[in-house]
Amino acid sequence: MVIQVLNEYNVDINNMDSIDMLISEAKIAQLQCDYFALLKKPLKTL
């Protein structure tokens, strides 16, 4: 299923640099949307 989506958006699945970039961008977007994620780690250490 993931490969189908990547092919639909013309992402070369053999280019690891573009895959790594997509993963990095997804992680950044996830952090920007989940404001509580920044608080979860410090609270666990208490």
Secondary structure as GFF3:
##gff-version 3
##sequence-region A 1 46
A	DSSP	alpha_helix	2	8	.	.	.	ID=ss1
A	DSSP	alpha_helix	16	33	.	.	.	ID=ss2
A	DSSP	alpha_helix	37	45	.	.	.	ID=ss3
###
